[in-house]
């Protein structure tokens, strides 16, 4: 029985299966699950225009999709495979972020995803900035530029070492350079694909200074001349001479900051020209006229000069001249110091004083250094008189502070004694009173020692080293006609013979025979001579007009050259007087080319008298005394010519 039951069950199952198969062949569809969700391997998608994309693959949950559609159309260059749903291709146009609706379908249903796609431009190429290697200080209209990368690129410039004047946002800018340092021009190029940057640097170079220093008046055939400009690193110099009614020839120095010249034998005028170009290509030109003449005075400095009032001027051991302090023309004193070459008249800046001062003293020490003492910071400030001192070292061009005096003073004297120490006398103290105080400076110990006081307080007086080593002090404000002698051995002062009239801002000159010639002073035209043996004064003729703050120079012949100064109306003069001690007489000499007072006259080794500075004129002139007095100079003719 069990066997029969099993057999019937098997037959029944076979019939059921057969029936099911026949129903399917007749059109009855088996059940299919619809897609339930759709995702993409990259979502949201960010593509770069022009770059093939990695195929973006769909991932479906639920039933398999048999087709894919989308809305709206993909960005140009991208395609959707309608069977597989894969997105591929190369985007051709930058497109802002947008939602694209992709629908996956089968017979049982659909599912849709919003796929966010953005197509950006490729990032800009790295900008190459074009900028000159050198630019000129303060120059405007300079350009920095980069390559044009087409539409859709924004350019943002930054500039260090200058100021952008136009072009921001474009491929090129115009700018004005700073005064010094470097220029750094940087640009950022930006589009929808990102930003890149580039930069370039330029070195700022100085504006060429073509100011020529040269003689303005020379003699026919002169070959000592030099024309120069300030030596400026990196500059190209080109010189030329243009004949006018006379001529000159460049002997040496072409291509450098200084040339040497020789004048033609004909009187007249010729022109010296210079063309200077810096590394940035900026060119500056200048010219000066030189007159060839048979005159007595030659204008030595025709270029840069040192304007100022009453500086202190000292000839150094190398024959250069140091100019220190003085008024600045604005009521104050000047910090600057300068060096002047008496051969060419060229001025060069050197180290500044530590303190701006006028009405001070400058004394050259035996070691060649220069001691500056006292003074005031402005013309009308005696209450601010200094006690400070400074020392200038010509080998380094540096000023260093030295020991201060015990008394603050201005309008005093400082005289180098035979033993190398310096005697300072009198002056105006901070309360505006005239002092009788004296003290001595020792360069060896950098210290000051008090010594005997003057018998009479005085300022704007003279102090002259005698052949005996003693010091003769004469006149001055407060001193009147009185004179006294200092003996360094005992540190004492002794009264001596009085002047015939009161004097201040006068001069006192040691003559060859040891006597002292005193000239001028306020409202004084008379001269006097002091006999050191008898201690008395004798009148020495009349200069013809009063003068003070003038210069006096002992010439090799024994004659005395008196030049410039102010008259009794306080007006600067250019006139010249010559004193002959053997005849005790005065004669008029050839006037200087410029009016001067508070200037300095220096006898040079070649016999010229070099005059420079002055209240109203700070250039220089050179006097040839043998042309004024050929008879007295005939024994020097070979040497001086």
C-alpha positions in Angstrom: 0.0 0.0 0.0 2.8 2.4 0.8 4.4 1.8 -2.5 1.2 2.6 -4.3 0.7 5.9 -2.5 4.3 7.1 -3.4 3.8 6.4 -7.0 0.5 8.4 -7.2 2.2 11.4 -5.5 5.0 11.5 -8.1 2.5 11.4 -11.0 0.6 14.3 -9.5 3.6 16.6 -9.2 4.6 15.8 -12.8 1.2 16.9 -14.0 1.3 20.2 -12.0 4.7 21.1 -13.5 3.6 20.4 -17.0 0.5 22.5 -16.5 2.6 25.4 -15.3 4.9 25.3 -18.4 1.9 25.3 -20.8 0.5 28.4 -19.1 3.8 30.3 -19.6 4.0 29.5 -23.3 0.5 31.0 -23.6 1.6 34.6 -22.6 1.5 34.7 -18.8 4.7 36.8 -17.7 6.7 35.9 -14.7 6.9 38.8 -12.0 9.9 41.4 -12.3 11.1 43.8 -9.5 11.2 47.5 -10.4 14.5 49.5 -9.8 14.3 51.2 -6.4 17.3 53.6 -6.3 20.0 54.9 -8.6 23.4 56.2 -7.7 26.6 57.2 -9.7 30.2 56.5 -8.8 31.0 60.3 -8.9 28.3 62.5 -7.5 28.4 65.5 -7.5 30.7 65.5 -10.6 33.3 68.2 -11.3 34.9 68.1 -14.8 37.4 70.2 -16.6 36.7 71.5 -20.0 38.7 69.8 -22.7 39.8 66.9 -20.5 38.2 63.4 -21.0 36.3 62.2 -18.0 36.6 58.9 -16.2 33.3 57.1 -17.1 30.7 57.8 -14.4 29.1 54.4 -13.6 25.5 53.9 -12.4 24.7 51.6 -9.4 21.1 50.3 -9.1 19.2 48.7 -6.3 16.0 46.6 -6.9 15.3 45.3 -10.4 17.8 45.7 -13.2 17.2 48.7 -15.5 16.7 48.1 -19.1 17.0 51.8 -20.2 18.2 55.2 -19.1 17.0 58.7 -20.0 17.9 62.2 -18.7 16.7 65.8 -18.6 18.0 68.3 -19.5 20.8 67.4 -21.9 24.2 66.9 -20.5 26.9 69.6 -21.1 28.2 69.6 -24.6 30.7 66.7 -25.1 29.2 64.4 -22.5 26.9 61.5 -23.4 24.6 59.1 -21.5 24.5 55.5 -22.7 20.8 54.8 -22.8 21.3 51.0 -22.2 24.0 51.0 -19.5 23.5 54.5 -18.0 27.3 55.2 -18.2 28.2 58.9 -18.6 31.4 59.5 -20.6 33.0 61.9 -23.1 35.0 65.1 -23.1 33.2 68.3 -21.9 33.6 71.1 -24.4 32.1 74.1 -22.7 32.4 75.4 -19.2 29.1 75.0 -17.5 27.8 76.2 -14.1 26.7 73.6 -11.6 23.4 72.1 -12.7 21.2 69.2 -11.8 20.7 66.6 -14.5 17.8 64.1 -13.8 18.7 60.5 -14.9 15.9 58.0 -14.9 16.5 54.2 -14.9 13.6 52.0 -16.1 12.4 48.5 -16.5 8.9 47.0 -17.2 8.1 47.1 -13.6 8.9 50.7 -12.9 11.5 53.6 -12.7 13.8 55.5 -10.4 15.4 58.9 -10.9 18.4 60.7 -9.5 19.4 64.4 -9.7 23.1 64.3 -10.6 24.9 67.6 -10.0 27.5 68.3 -12.7 29.9 71.3 -13.0 32.3 71.9 -15.9 35.0 74.4 -15.3 37.6 75.9 -17.6 41.2 74.5 -17.2 43.2 76.6 -14.7 45.2 79.5 -16.3 48.8 78.8 -17.3 51.4 80.2 -14.9 51.8 83.9 -15.7 55.2 84.9 -17.0 55.7 88.5 -15.8 57.8 90.8 -18.1 59.6 93.6 -16.2 62.8 95.5 -16.9 65.8 94.2 -14.9 66.5 97.8 -13.8 64.2 100.8 -13.3 65.1 104.4 -12.3 64.3 105.8 -8.9 61.0 107.6 -8.9 60.4 107.0 -12.6 56.7 107.0 -13.8 55.2 105.2 -16.8 57.0 102.0 -16.1 55.3 98.7 -17.3 54.9 95.2 -16.0 53.0 92.7 -18.2 52.0 89.0 -18.6 50.8 86.9 -21.5 47.2 87.2 -22.6 45.4 83.9 -21.9 42.1 84.8 -23.6 38.7 85.4 -22.3 37.5 84.5 -18.8 40.8 85.3 -17.1 40.9 87.9 -14.3 44.3 89.4 -13.5 45.0 90.8 -10.1 48.4 92.7 -9.6 50.3 93.5 -6.5 53.4 95.7 -6.5 56.1 96.3 -3.9 58.6 99.1 -4.3 56.3 101.3 -6.4 52.7 102.4 -7.0 50.3 101.1 -9.6 48.9 104.0 -11.6 46.7 102.1 -14.2 46.0 98.7 -15.7 44.8 96.8 -12.7 42.7 93.8 -13.8 44.4 93.6 -17.3 47.5 91.9 -18.6 49.7 94.9 -18.1 50.0 97.7 -15.5 51.8 101.1 -15.5 53.5 102.1 -12.3 55.8 104.6 -10.6 59.0 103.2 -9.0 59.9 104.0 -5.4 63.1 105.9 -4.6 65.3 102.9 -3.7 65.3 99.1 -3.1 63.6 96.6 -5.5 60.4 96.4 -7.4 58.4 93.2 -7.1 55.5 92.9 -9.5 53.2 89.9 -8.9 50.0 88.8 -10.7 47.4 86.2 -10.0 45.5 84.8 -13.0 42.1 83.4 -12.1 39.2 81.7 -13.9 36.6 79.1 -13.1 39.2 76.4 -13.0 41.4 78.1 -10.3 44.3 80.5 -9.9 48.0 80.6 -10.8 50.6 83.2 -10.1 53.9 84.7 -11.3 56.2 87.5 -10.4 59.3 89.4 -11.5 61.8 91.7 -9.7 63.6 94.8 -10.8 66.4 96.7 -9.1 65.9 100.4 -8.6 68.9 102.4 -9.7 69.6 106.1 -9.0 68.8 108.9 -11.4 72.0 110.0 -13.1 73.3 113.3 -11.7 75.0 115.2 -14.5 76.0 118.2 -12.5 79.5 119.2 -13.8 82.3 120.5 -11.7 84.9 122.3 -13.7 86.8 125.6 -13.9 84.8 128.5 -15.4 87.8 130.7 -16.1 91.1 129.4 -17.3 94.2 130.7 -19.1 95.2 129.9 -22.7 96.9 126.6 -22.9 96.1 125.6 -19.4 96.4 121.8 -18.9 95.6 121.5 -15.2 91.9 121.4 -15.8 89.5 118.6 -14.8 85.8 118.3 -15.4 83.9 115.8 -13.3 80.6 114.6 -12.1 79.9 112.6 -8.9 81.1 109.1 -9.4 77.9 107.0 -9.6 78.2 103.2 -9.7 76.9 101.4 -12.8 76.7 104.6 -14.9 78.0 105.0 -18.5 79.7 108.4 -19.0 80.2 110.1 -22.4 82.0 113.4 -22.6 82.4 115.9 -25.4 83.8 119.4 -26.0 82.0 121.8 -28.2 84.1 124.7 -29.5 82.5 128.2 -29.5 84.9 131.1 -29.8 87.7 129.0 -28.3 88.3 125.3 -27.8 89.5 122.5 -25.5 90.7 119.0 -25.9 89.9 115.9 -23.7 93.3 114.4 -22.7 92.1 111.4 -20.6 89.2 110.0 -18.6 86.6 109.4 -21.4 84.1 106.9 -20.2 84.7 107.8 -16.5 83.3 110.3 -14.1 86.3 112.7 -14.5 88.2 113.9 -17.6 91.3 116.1 -17.9 91.3 118.9 -20.4 93.7 121.3 -22.0 92.5 124.7 -23.2 93.4 126.1 -26.7 95.8 129.0 -27.1 93.0 131.3 -28.2 90.9 133.4 -25.8 87.2 132.7 -25.9 84.7 130.2 -24.8 84.2 126.5 -25.2 81.6 124.1 -23.8 82.0 120.8 -21.9 79.2 118.3 -22.2 78.4 115.1 -20.4 75.9 112.4 -21.1 75.2 109.9 -18.3 73.1 106.7 -18.6 72.2 104.4 -15.8 71.5 100.6 -16.0 67.8 101.3 -16.6 68.6 103.3 -19.7 67.7 106.7 -18.2 69.9 109.4 -19.7 70.8 112.8 -18.1 72.9 115.5 -19.8 74.5 118.6 -18.7 77.0 121.2 -20.0 79.2 124.0 -18.7 80.9 126.9 -20.5 84.6 127.5 -19.8 86.1 130.9 -20.6 89.7 131.1 -21.7 91.0 134.5 -20.5 94.1 136.2 -19.3 92.4 137.3 -16.0 94.0 137.2 -12.6 91.2 135.3 -10.8 90.0 131.9 -12.1 86.6 130.6 -11.1 87.6 127.1 -9.9 84.3 125.5 -9.2 81.6 125.7 -11.8 79.4 122.8 -10.7 78.2 121.6 -7.4 79.0 123.9 -4.6 78.5 124.0 -0.8 76.0 126.7 0.0 76.2 127.9 3.6 77.1 130.8 5.9 80.5 131.1 7.6 81.6 127.4 7.6 85.0 126.6 9.2 87.5 125.6 6.6 90.8 123.8 7.1 93.4 122.6 4.7 94.4 119.0 5.4 97.8 117.4 5.1 96.9 116.0 1.6 96.1 119.6 0.5 92.4 118.8 0.3 90.2 121.3 2.1 87.7 120.3 4.8 84.5 122.5 5.2 82.5 122.0 8.4 79.2 123.3 9.7 78.1 127.0 9.4 74.7 128.4 8.8 72.3 126.5 6.5 70.7 129.7 5.1 67.4 129.0 7.1 68.5 130.3 10.5 69.9 127.0 11.6 73.3 125.3 11.5 74.5 122.6 9.1 75.5 119.0 10.0 77.1 118.3 6.7 80.8 118.4 6.0 82.5 118.4 2.6 85.9 118.0 1.1 87.2 120.2 -1.8 90.0 119.4 -4.1 91.8 122.7 -4.7 93.3 121.5 -8.0 89.9 120.8 -9.6 87.5 122.6 -7.4 85.5 119.4 -7.0 83.3 119.0 -3.9 82.7 115.6 -2.3 80.5 114.9 0.8 82.2 113.3 3.8 81.0 112.3 7.3 78.5 114.5 9.0 79.2 116.3 12.3 77.6 114.7 15.3 76.0 118.1 16.1 75.0 120.8 13.7 77.0 123.9 14.6 78.0 127.4 13.6 80.3 130.0 15.2 82.5 127.1 16.2 86.2 126.5 15.6 88.2 124.0 13.5 91.9 123.3 14.2 94.1 120.8 12.5 96.2 118.8 15.0 99.7 117.6 14.4 98.5 114.1 13.5 96.4 115.5 10.7 93.0 115.1 12.5 90.8 118.1 12.9 89.4 119.3 16.2 86.0 121.1 16.2 84.9 122.9 19.4 81.8 124.7 20.6 79.5 126.8 18.5 75.7 127.1 18.5 72.9 125.3 16.7 71.6 128.4 15.0 72.6 132.0 14.2 70.5 133.6 17.0 70.8 131.1 19.9 73.9 132.0 22.0 72.0 130.5 25.0 72.4 127.1 23.4 76.2 127.2 23.0 77.9 123.9 23.1 80.7 122.6 25.2 81.0 119.5 23.0 83.9 118.8 20.7 84.5 116.4 17.8 87.4 115.0 15.9 87.5 114.3 12.2 89.8 111.6 10.8 90.6 112.3 7.1 91.6 108.7 6.5 88.1 107.4 7.4 86.0 110.5 6.8 84.4 109.9 10.2 83.6 112.3 13.1 84.0 111.0 16.6 83.0 112.8 19.8 85.9 113.9 22.0 86.1 115.3 25.6 83.9 118.3 26.2 85.1 121.7 27.3 84.4 122.9 30.8 82.6 126.0 29.4 79.9 126.2 26.7 81.0 128.8 24.2 80.8 130.2 20.6 82.7 132.9 18.7 85.8 131.9 20.5 89.3 131.0 19.3 91.2 127.7 19.2 95.0 127.9 18.5 97.4 125.0 18.0 100.4 125.5 20.4 104.0 124.4 19.7 103.6 121.3 21.9 100.6 120.0 19.9 98.0 121.0 22.4 95.2 123.5 21.6 94.4 126.7 23.5 90.8 127.8 23.5 90.1 131.4 24.6 87.0 133.5 25.4 83.8 133.5 23.4 80.1 133.9 24.2 78.6 131.8 27.0 75.1 130.4 27.2 73.7 133.4 29.1 74.9 135.7 26.3 77.8 137.1 28.2 81.4 137.3 27.0 83.7 135.0 28.9 87.4 135.3 29.9 87.7 131.5 30.4 90.5 129.7 28.7 91.4 126.0 28.7 93.8 123.6 26.9 93.0 120.4 25.0 95.5 117.5 25.0 95.1 115.2 21.9 97.3 112.6 23.6 94.9 112.2 26.6 91.7 113.5 25.0 91.2 115.8 28.0 90.9 119.5 28.9 92.8 121.4 31.5 92.0 124.9 32.8 94.7 127.5 32.5 94.9 131.2 33.3 91.9 133.3 32.4 92.1 136.2 29.9 92.7 139.6 31.6 89.7 140.9 29.6 86.6 138.9 28.5 86.4 138.9 24.7 84.7 137.2 21.7 85.2 137.6 17.9 88.9 138.4 18.7 92.1 137.0 17.2 94.7 134.6 18.8 98.0 134.3 16.9 100.9 131.9 17.6 104.1 133.9 17.7 107.5 132.7 16.8 108.4 132.5 20.5 105.6 130.0 21.1 103.5 132.5 23.0 100.0 133.6 21.9 99.0 137.2 21.1 95.3 138.0 21.6 93.9 141.2 20.1 90.7 143.2 20.4 87.3 141.5 20.0 83.9 142.3 21.3 84.5 143.2 25.0 88.2 143.5 24.3 88.1 146.9 22.7 91.7 148.1 22.1 93.3 145.8 24.6 95.8 143.0 23.8 97.4 140.4 25.9 100.0 137.6 25.6 99.7 134.1 26.9 102.8 132.2 28.0 102.2 128.4 27.8 105.2 127.7 30.0 103.5 129.4 33.0 99.8 129.4 31.9 99.6 133.2 32.5 98.4 136.2 30.6 100.2 139.5 30.4 98.8 142.8 29.0 100.7 144.3 26.1 100.5 147.4 23.9 97.0 148.4 22.9 95.6 148.9 19.4 95.0 152.4 18.1 91.2 151.6 17.9 88.8 149.0 19.0 88.4 146.1 16.6 86.3 142.9 16.3 85.9 140.4 13.4 89.3 141.6 12.2 92.3 139.6 11.2 95.8 139.1 12.6 98.6 137.6 10.4 102.1 136.5 11.4 104.6 138.1 8.9 107.9 136.6 7.9 109.9 138.9 10.3 107.8 137.7 13.3 105.7 140.9 13.5 101.9 140.8 13.4 99.7 142.6 10.9 96.2 143.5 12.1 93.7 144.6 9.4 90.1 145.7 9.4 87.4 145.1 11.9 84.1 146.7 12.2 84.3 150.2 10.7 88.1 150.0 10.5 90.1 150.6 7.4 93.4 151.2 9.2 96.1 148.5 9.6 98.5 148.2 12.4 101.7 146.2 13.0 102.7 144.7 16.3 106.4 144.6 17.2 106.9 141.5 19.4 110.2 142.9 20.8 108.9 146.2 22.0 105.3 145.1 22.6 104.0 148.2 20.7 101.8 148.9 17.8 102.5 151.1 14.8 100.0 152.2 12.1 100.5 150.4 8.8 98.6 152.5 6.3 95.0 152.4 5.2 93.2 149.9 3.1 91.0 152.6 1.6 87.8 151.3 3.0 86.6 149.5 6.1 86.3 145.8 6.0 85.7 142.9 8.5 85.2 139.1 8.2 87.8 139.3 5.3 90.7 136.9 4.4 94.4 137.6 4.6 97.1 135.6 3.0 100.9 135.9 3.2 102.3 135.5 -0.3 105.7 133.9 -1.0 107.1 137.4 -1.9 106.1 138.8 1.5 103.2 140.7 0.2 99.8 140.3 1.9 96.6 139.7 0.0 93.4 141.0 1.7 90.2 139.9 -0.1 86.5 140.4 0.4 84.8 140.9 3.7 82.0 143.3 4.6 82.2 147.1 4.6 81.0 149.6 7.2 77.4 149.1 5.9 77.7 145.3 6.4 77.7 144.7 2.6 79.9 141.9 1.2 82.7 142.9 -1.1 84.7 141.4 -3.9 87.5 144.0 -3.8 91.2 143.1 -3.1 94.0 145.1 -1.4 97.7 144.2 -1.4 100.0 145.3 1.5 103.7 145.8 1.0 105.5 145.9 4.4 108.7 147.2 3.0 107.0 150.4 1.9 104.1 150.2 4.4 101.7 150.8 1.6 98.5 149.4 0.2 97.5 149.0 -3.5 94.3 147.8 -5.1 94.4 144.3 -6.6 92.1 142.6 -9.1 88.7 142.0 -7.6 87.4 138.5 -7.1 84.6 137.3 -9.4 82.2 137.0 -6.5 81.4 139.0 -3.3 82.4 137.1 -0.2 82.7 137.4 3.6 83.5 134.9 6.3 85.4 133.0 3.7 88.8 131.4 3.7 91.9 131.9 1.6 94.6 129.3 1.5 98.1 129.5 -0.2 98.6 126.4 -2.2 102.0 124.7 -2.8 101.9 125.8 -6.5 101.6 129.5 -5.5 97.9 129.9 -6.2 95.7 131.5 -3.5 92.6 129.3 -3.2 89.6 131.2 -1.9 86.3 129.4 -1.1 83.2 129.9 0.9 81.6 133.1 2.1 78.2 134.3 3.2 76.7 134.7 -0.2 78.8 132.4 -2.4 80.2 129.0 -1.6 82.1 128.2 -4.8 85.8 128.7 -5.1 88.2 130.9 -7.0 92.0 130.7 -7.6 94.2 133.7 -7.6 97.5 133.9 -9.6 99.5 136.5 -7.8 102.4 136.5 -10.3 100.1 137.9 -13.0 99.2 140.7 -10.7 102.8 141.5 -9.7 105.1 140.0 -12.4 108.1 141.9 -11.2 108.0 140.5 -7.7 107.3 137.0 -9.0 109.9 136.8 -11.8 112.1 134.6 -9.6 109.3 132.2 -9.2 108.3 132.1 -12.9 109.8 128.7 -13.6 108.2 127.1 -10.5 104.8 128.6 -11.0 104.4 128.0 -14.7 
